[in-house]
């Protein structure tokens, strides 16, 4: 639900006012300016979202407010006025009295921001103790339970002794939100609080956050790279690009009439908004008055999605590249009474040269299906046919040959590349493993692949830490294509990327499919992305496929309540766009 006016709002001076903020990081080559003259204001009880891609200065601006800049980061100019007091001039001791008590903070990654060796209860109680909210062991514990219950953990009293790894991503995020709001702060800064979560969990978390901030009158500064999410949740938007604020104003107004070219690019590339345009507009893209120019990233992709849907309706049926019949996977859990059925009687087929998306929440069984297709896991029951061949009996050279024709691209472009291996060797690794060609021919193939994924040849000598997230994912795609496979299995391959980089990768995958005739199994929890990339959709819930049809049918005429919930949870899906 979007924000509405708050009766408790102070009509006077802004609660937070940032004037001409400048933040620099000291490097060997001098100071690098990360934020260059940013200005914004936020009143009590309001919700303000800062949007932009990685490196735009969003998080740096947020961290500067509470003096938590990483490494050599320093505020080099400007003012950060909170209740009229310049936070940039406070001493460390004075800042400690503000941070946590008056300004709460919810960090991005719930796993790395909760200590894995301490129980949840201990960490919440430590935050309460540090902020001086309660004294006495019993009172602190009571307050910790209240905080977690408010954050949506109904059985908080039973969960205090549990550790972070025993909580789901959504539950860990609720703990951080509870800690951030434990002192009833006047301002809460939430830095990408739901970027790693499924859309349905994301909606639950944000609804809960919205409710909590309203009840205690807390202003919310929300940082995200998802423009649809920001427009749906915030009254006002600030768009940042290369350390500067390039556009600000009411969120719906910016969404429906973006003025700055960069904002137009964000609107055009956002799958949540793009999918809505395809779904609801009766006009051609050229007629939409809020569209950016055709050359903008994302619009060609949208047009391609519309064109593909028309072609699919006319195309003759092709042979199936992948056939899955009654696939089941049961895990035996030591100490548990019963077995856990991760995949339950799943059947689907993918025609050669098409894309099928497997969607559903975390734990629905999507990735387990992918592992069985790749023979990283053996099926308990059922059959997998790749180009008509049953994969279950394959061993040794036959299994190696299967893997040559079927390659994966994983979610994390950081974790899936070896940090000690340069890009050329990373892309060429499958050629060495399968003993294909000599050193010269392998090098030529690596350069050919770099060109195919639109990366310069000079990157071949660099290492993963020298590349951006989008470049790393292109490297992962190039590595997957090294053996000239027929099938590529993409497991959440764009979920960790900014919206503009995501649009570029989706465009690249679409181009490669057209050029090489690839068959894609695209695993994701994001239905917005599915709209612009997939021909067909299989919706999974608790190990079973509950709905399968063409993409247009699933979006326009969903049959199952669960599918409708997933569609309704797409950020920005409920926003009426001007045409």
C-alpha positions in Angstrom: 0.0 0.0 0.0 1.2 3.5 -0.7 1.8 6.1 1.9 -0.9 8.6 2.8 -0.8 11.7 4.9 0.1 11.2 8.6 -2.0 13.2 11.1 1.1 13.3 13.4 3.2 15.1 10.8 5.0 18.3 11.9 4.0 21.0 9.4 7.0 23.1 10.4 10.6 22.6 9.5 11.9 19.4 8.0 13.0 16.6 10.4 16.0 15.9 8.1 17.5 18.4 5.7 20.6 17.6 3.7 22.2 20.6 2.0 24.9 20.3 -0.7 26.4 17.1 0.9 29.8 16.0 -0.4 31.4 12.7 0.5 34.9 11.6 -0.6 36.9 8.4 -0.3 40.7 8.6 0.0 42.6 6.4 -2.4 46.2 6.1 -3.6 45.4 8.4 -6.5 43.7 11.1 -4.3 40.1 11.7 -3.2 37.3 10.2 -5.1 34.0 12.0 -4.7 31.2 9.6 -4.2 28.5 12.2 -3.3 28.7 15.6 -5.1 26.4 18.2 -3.7 23.3 16.1 -2.9 20.4 17.9 -1.2 17.1 16.5 0.1 14.6 17.1 2.9 12.2 14.8 4.9 9.4 15.8 7.3 8.3 14.0 10.4 6.1 11.0 9.5 6.9 11.1 5.8 8.4 8.3 3.6 11.1 9.3 1.2 12.8 6.9 -1.2 16.2 7.4 -2.8 16.6 5.4 -6.0 19.5 4.8 -8.5 21.8 2.1 -9.6 24.9 0.8 -7.7 27.5 3.5 -7.4 25.0 6.3 -7.6 25.7 7.4 -4.0 22.4 6.3 -2.4 23.9 4.1 0.4 26.8 6.5 0.9 24.4 9.4 1.5 22.4 7.2 4.0 25.6 6.1 5.8 26.8 9.7 6.0 23.7 10.7 7.9 24.6 8.4 10.8 28.4 8.7 10.4 28.9 5.1 9.4 30.9 5.6 6.2 33.1 2.6 5.3 36.8 2.7 5.1 38.4 6.0 4.2 35.0 7.7 3.6 34.7 11.3 4.9 32.1 14.1 4.7 34.0 16.8 2.8 31.3 19.5 2.6 27.7 20.4 3.1 25.3 20.0 6.1 23.1 17.2 7.5 20.5 19.0 9.6 18.5 16.7 11.9 16.0 18.6 14.0 18.1 21.7 13.2 21.4 20.2 14.4 24.2 19.6 12.0 25.1 15.9 12.4 28.3 16.3 10.3 29.8 18.5 13.1 28.9 16.2 16.1 31.6 14.4 18.0 31.8 10.6 18.1 30.2 10.6 21.6 27.4 13.0 20.5 26.8 10.8 17.4 26.4 7.7 19.6 23.5 9.4 21.4 21.7 10.1 18.1 22.5 6.8 16.3 20.1 4.0 17.3 18.1 6.2 19.8 16.9 9.0 17.4 17.8 7.5 14.0 17.3 3.8 13.5 19.0 1.8 10.7 18.1 -1.4 8.8 21.0 -2.7 6.8 20.8 -4.5 3.5 21.9 -8.0 4.0 20.2 -9.7 7.0 22.7 -12.7 7.0 25.9 -10.7 7.2 24.5 -8.1 9.6 23.5 -10.7 12.2 26.3 -12.4 14.1 26.1 -16.1 13.3 27.6 -17.2 16.6 25.1 -15.2 18.8 21.5 -16.1 19.4 18.8 -13.8 18.0 17.7 -12.9 21.6 21.2 -11.9 22.7 21.6 -9.6 19.7 18.2 -7.8 20.1 18.8 -7.5 23.8 22.3 -6.0 23.2 20.7 -3.3 20.9 18.1 -2.5 23.5 20.8 -2.2 26.2 23.1 -0.1 24.0 20.4 2.4 23.3 19.4 2.6 27.0 15.8 1.7 26.2 15.4 -0.7 29.2 17.4 -1.7 32.3 17.4 -4.9 34.2 17.7 -8.4 32.7 14.0 -9.2 32.9 12.8 -5.9 31.5 15.3 -6.0 28.6 14.1 -9.6 27.7 10.5 -8.5 27.9 11.2 -5.5 25.6 13.1 -7.8 23.1 10.1 -10.1 22.9 7.7 -7.1 22.3 10.0 -5.7 19.6 10.2 -9.0 17.7 6.4 -9.5 18.0 5.8 -6.0 16.6 8.1 -6.9 13.7 5.9 -9.9 12.8 7.5 -12.8 14.7 4.4 -14.0 16.7 6.3 -16.8 18.5 9.2 -14.5 19.5 9.4 -15.8 23.1 10.2 -19.3 21.7 12.7 -18.1 19.1 15.0 -16.0 21.3 17.4 -18.9 21.7 17.6 -19.6 18.0 20.5 -18.5 15.7 20.4 -16.5 12.5 21.0 -19.6 10.3 17.8 -21.1 11.7 15.7 -18.2 10.4 14.5 -17.6 6.9 15.6 -14.5 5.0 12.3 -12.8 5.7 12.5 -13.7 9.4 16.1 -12.3 9.7 15.0 -9.1 8.0 12.1 -8.8 10.5 14.7 -9.1 13.3 16.7 -6.2 11.9 13.6 -4.1 11.4 12.6 -4.8 15.0 16.1 -3.8 16.2 16.0 -0.6 14.1 12.6 0.4 15.6 13.3 -0.8 19.1 14.0 2.7 20.5 11.0 4.3 18.7 13.3 6.5 16.6 12.2 9.7 14.9 13.8 8.6 11.6 14.4 5.1 10.3 16.9 4.5 7.4 16.2 1.3 5.5 19.0 0.4 3.0 17.6 -2.1 0.4 15.8 -3.9 3.2 14.0 -6.4 0.9 16.3 -6.8 -2.1 17.1 -10.4 -1.4 13.6 -11.5 -0.6 10.7 -13.0 -2.6 8.0 -10.6 -3.8 5.4 -12.0 -1.4 7.7 -12.0 1.6 8.9 -8.5 0.5 5.3 -7.2 0.4 4.6 -8.7 3.9 7.8 -7.1 5.3 7.1 -3.7 3.8 3.5 -3.7 4.9 4.7 -4.5 8.4 7.3 -1.7 8.2 4.7 0.7 7.0 2.4 -0.2 9.8 5.1 0.1 12.5 6.4 3.5 11.3 2.8 4.9 11.2 1.9 3.7 14.6 4.9 5.4 16.2 5.1 8.4 13.8 8.6 7.6 12.5 9.8 9.1 9.2 11.2 6.6 6.8 14.2 7.1 4.4 14.0 4.1 2.1 16.9 3.2 -0.3 16.3 1.0 -3.3 17.2 0.5 -6.9 13.7 -0.6 -7.7 11.7 2.4 -9.0 8.4 0.5 -8.9 8.9 -0.4 -5.3 9.8 3.1 -4.4 6.9 4.7 -6.2 4.5 2.2 -4.5 5.8 2.8 -1.0 7.0 6.4 -0.8 5.3 9.7 -1.0 8.4 11.4 -2.4 11.3 10.2 -4.6 14.9 11.4 -5.0 16.7 10.0 -8.0 20.5 9.9 -7.7 23.0 9.5 -10.5 26.8 9.6 -10.1 26.6 11.2 -6.7 24.1 13.9 -7.5 20.4 14.3 -7.1 19.1 14.6 -10.7 15.3 14.6 -10.0 13.1 14.8 -7.0 9.4 15.2 -6.3 6.1 13.3 -5.6 6.7 9.6 -6.5 3.7 9.1 -8.8 4.4 12.3 -10.7 8.0 11.2 -11.3 6.9 7.7 -12.4 4.3 9.0 -14.8 6.3 11.9 -16.2 10.1 11.5 -15.6 11.9 14.6 -16.8 15.6 13.7 -16.5 17.0 11.3 -19.1 18.5 9.0 -16.4 15.1 8.7 -14.6 13.5 7.9 -18.0 16.1 5.1 -18.4 15.2 3.8 -14.9 11.4 3.8 -15.7 12.0 2.2 -19.1 14.2 -0.5 -17.7 12.3 -1.5 -14.6 10.7 -4.9 -15.2 8.0 -4.2 -12.6 6.9 -1.2 -14.6 7.7 -2.6 -18.0 5.6 -5.7 -17.4 2.7 -3.4 -16.4 3.0 -1.5 -19.7 2.9 -4.7 -21.7 0.0 -6.1 -19.7 -2.3 -3.1 -19.5 -1.6 -0.7 -22.4 -3.8 -0.8 -25.4 -1.4 1.7 -27.2 1.8 0.9 -29.0 4.9 1.9 -27.1 5.5 4.9 -29.4 2.2 6.4 -28.2 3.0 6.4 -24.5 3.7 9.9 -23.3 6.0 8.8 -20.4 8.2 6.6 -22.6 11.9 7.3 -23.0 13.4 7.2 -26.5 13.6 3.8 -28.3 17.3 3.6 -27.8 16.9 3.4 -24.0 17.8 0.1 -22.4 14.7 -2.0 -21.7 12.3 -0.7 -24.4 13.7 -2.9 -27.1 13.3 -5.8 -24.7 9.7 -4.9 -24.1 9.0 -4.7 -27.8 10.7 -8.0 -28.3 8.5 -9.6 -25.6 5.4 -8.3 -27.4 6.7 -9.5 -30.7 7.7 -12.9 -29.3 4.1 -13.5 -27.9 2.7 -12.8 -31.4 5.2 -15.2 -33.1 4.6 -17.9 -30.5 0.9 -17.9 -31.3 1.7 -18.4 -35.0 4.7 -20.7 -34.8 4.4 -24.4 -35.6 5.2 -26.7 -32.6 8.8 -27.7 -32.3 10.3 -30.8 -30.7 10.9 -30.7 -27.0 14.5 -30.1 -25.8 13.6 -30.9 -22.1 10.9 -33.2 -20.9 10.4 -33.7 -17.2 8.0 -36.5 -16.1 6.7 -37.0 -12.6 9.9 -35.8 -11.0 10.2 -36.3 -7.3 13.0 -35.6 -4.8 12.8 -36.8 -1.2 15.5 -35.9 1.4 16.0 -38.0 4.5 16.5 -35.7 7.4 18.6 -37.2 10.3 16.7 -37.1 13.6 13.4 -36.1 11.9 10.3 -38.4 12.1 9.4 -38.1 8.4 11.3 -37.4 5.1 11.1 -34.1 3.4 9.7 -34.0 -0.1 11.3 -31.0 -1.9 9.9 -31.8 -5.4 6.6 -33.6 -5.7 5.5 -35.2 -9.0 6.6 -32.3 -11.3 6.1 -32.6 -15.0 6.7 -30.0 -17.8 8.3 -29.8 -21.3 10.4 -27.0 -23.0 10.3 -26.7 -26.7 13.7 -26.2 -28.5 14.7 -22.5 -28.8 12.1 -21.2 -26.2 12.3 -20.0 -22.7 10.3 -21.5 -19.8 10.3 -19.8 -16.5 10.0 -21.7 -13.2 8.7 -19.3 -10.6 7.7 -19.5 -7.0 8.9 -18.4 -3.5 12.1 -19.6 -1.8 11.7 -23.2 -0.7 9.2 -24.0 -3.5 11.6 -26.5 -5.1 12.7 -24.5 -8.2 16.5 -24.8 -7.6 16.2 -28.5 -6.7 14.6 -29.2 -10.1 17.5 -27.3 -11.7 20.1 -29.5 -9.8 18.4 -32.7 -10.9 18.3 -31.5 -14.5 22.1 -30.8 -14.3 22.6 -34.1 -12.5 24.0 -32.4 -9.5 21.3 -34.3 -7.6 19.7 -37.6 -8.4 16.0 -37.8 -8.7 14.1 -40.1 -6.2 11.5 -40.9 -8.8 10.4 -39.7 -12.2 12.2 -39.2 -15.5 14.3 -36.4 -17.2 14.7 -36.5 -21.0 17.2 -34.2 -22.7 16.7 -34.2 -26.5 14.9 -37.6 -26.1 17.7 -39.2 -23.9 16.9 -40.4 -20.4 19.6 -38.9 -18.2 19.3 -41.2 -15.2 21.5 -44.1 -16.4 24.3 -41.8 -17.8 27.7 -42.2 -16.2 31.3 -41.2 -16.9 31.9 -39.9 -20.5 28.2 -39.9 -21.3 27.4 -37.7 -18.3 30.3 -35.4 -19.3 28.8 -35.2 -22.8 25.4 -34.3 -21.3 26.9 -31.5 -19.3 28.7 -30.1 -22.4 25.2 -29.6 -23.9 23.6 -28.2 -20.8 25.3 -25.3 -18.8 24.2 -23.3 -15.7 24.4 -19.6 -14.9 24.0 -19.0 -11.1 22.5 -16.2 -9.1 25.5 -14.7 -7.5 28.0 -13.1 -10.0 30.4 -12.7 -7.1 30.4 -16.2 -5.6 30.2 -18.1 -8.9 33.6 -16.8 -10.2 37.0 -17.9 -8.7 38.6 -14.7 -7.4 42.1 -16.2 -8.0 41.5 -16.9 -11.7 41.5 -14.2 -14.3 38.6 -13.6 -16.7 40.2 -15.3 -19.7 41.0 -18.5 -17.7 37.5 -18.4 -16.1 35.8 -18.4 -19.5 38.2 -20.9 -20.9 38.0 -23.4 -18.0 35.2 -25.5 -19.5 37.3 -25.9 -22.7 40.2 -27.2 -20.6 37.9 -29.5 -18.6 36.4 -31.1 -21.7 39.8 -31.1 -23.5 38.7 -29.0 -26.4 41.3 -27.4 -28.7 44.8 -26.2 -28.0 45.9 -23.0 -26.2 45.7 -20.9 -29.3 42.2 -22.0 -30.3 41.0 -21.7 -26.7 42.3 -18.1 -26.5 40.5 -17.3 -29.8 37.3 -18.8 -28.4 37.6 -16.8 -25.2 37.9 -13.6 -27.3 35.0 -14.6 -29.4 32.9 -15.2 -26.3 33.8 -11.9 -24.8 32.6 -10.2 -28.0 29.4 -12.2 -27.9 28.5 -10.9 -24.4 29.6 -7.4 -25.3 32.7 -7.2 -23.2 36.1 -5.8 -24.4 38.9 -8.2 -25.0 41.1 -6.3 -22.5 39.0 -7.7 -19.6 40.5 -11.2 -20.2 43.6 -10.4 -18.0 41.5 -8.8 -15.2 40.2 -10.5 -12.1 36.5 -10.7 -10.8 37.1 -8.1 -8.1 38.0 -5.5 -10.8 34.6 -6.0 -12.5 31.1 -4.6 -11.8 28.2 -7.0 -10.9 26.8 -6.7 -14.5 30.2 -7.5 -16.1 30.7 -10.5 -13.8 27.3 -11.9 -14.8 28.3 -11.4 -18.5 31.4 -13.4 -17.8 29.3 -16.2 -16.2 27.1 -16.2 -19.3 30.2 -16.3 -21.5 31.6 -19.3 -19.5 28.2 -21.1 -19.9 28.4 -20.6 -23.7 32.0 -21.7 -24.1 31.0 -25.3 -25.0 28.3 -24.2 -27.4 25.5 -25.8 -25.3 21.9 -26.3 -26.5 20.4 -25.6 -23.1 21.2 -23.0 -20.5 19.7 -23.2 -17.0 19.6 -19.8 -15.4 19.0 -19.9 -11.6 18.1 -16.4 -10.4 20.6 -15.1 -12.9 19.5 -11.4 -12.7 18.0 -11.1 -9.2 21.2 -9.6 -7.7 21.6 -6.9 -10.4 20.5 -3.3 -10.6 17.5 -2.6 -12.8 19.6 -1.0 -15.7 22.2 -3.8 -15.6 19.3 -6.4 -15.3 17.7 -4.9 -18.5 21.0 -5.2 -20.4 21.5 -8.9 -19.3 17.9 -9.8 -20.3 18.5 -8.1 -23.7 21.7 -10.0 -24.1 20.0 -13.4 -23.2 17.3 -12.6 -25.7 19.8 -11.7 -28.5 21.9 -14.9 -27.8 18.8 -17.1 -27.9 17.8 -15.6 -31.3 21.4 -16.0 -32.6 22.3 -19.4 -31.3 18.8 -21.1 -30.9 19.3 -21.7 -27.2 16.7 -23.3 -24.9 16.4 -21.6 -21.5 15.0 -22.7 -18.2 14.8 -19.5 -16.3 14.4 -19.9 -12.5 13.2 -16.9 -10.6 10.9 -15.6 -7.9 10.4 -12.3 -9.8 7.4 -12.5 -12.1 8.1 -9.0 -13.4 11.3 -10.3 -15.1 9.4 -13.3 -16.4 7.0 -11.0 -18.3 9.8 -9.8 -20.6 11.9 -12.9 -21.0 9.8 -16.1 -21.0 7.5 -17.8 -23.5 5.9 -20.1 -20.9 5.6 -20.2 -17.1 5.4 -23.0 -14.6 4.4 -21.8 -11.1 5.7 -23.9 -8.2 4.4 -24.0 -4.6 5.6 -26.4 -1.9 7.3 -28.7 -4.4 4.4 -29.0 -6.9 3.6 -27.2 -10.1 0.3 -25.5 -9.4 -0.1 -23.7 -12.8 1.5 -23.8 -16.2 0.6 -21.9 -19.3 2.0 -19.3 -21.8 3.3 -16.1 -20.2 0.4 -14.1 -21.5 -2.2 -16.5 -20.1 -0.6 -16.6 -16.7 -0.4 -12.8 -16.5 -3.8 -12.0 -18.0 -5.9 -15.0 -16.8 -4.2 -16.6 -13.7 -6.1 -19.6 -12.5 -4.7 -20.2 -9.0 -5.0 -17.9 -6.0 -1.2 -18.4 -5.3 -0.4 -17.1 -8.8 -2.6 -14.1 -8.3 -0.8 -13.4 -5.0 2.6 -13.5 -6.8 1.3 -11.2 -9.5 -0.2 -8.7 -7.0 3.0 -8.6 -5.1 5.0 -7.3 -8.1 6.3 -3.8 -7.0 4.5 -1.1 -8.9 1.9 -3.5 -10.4 -0.9 -1.6 -8.7 0.2 1.8 -10.1 -1.9 3.2 -12.9 0.4 4.6 -15.5 -0.6 7.5 -17.7 -1.0 6.7 -21.4 
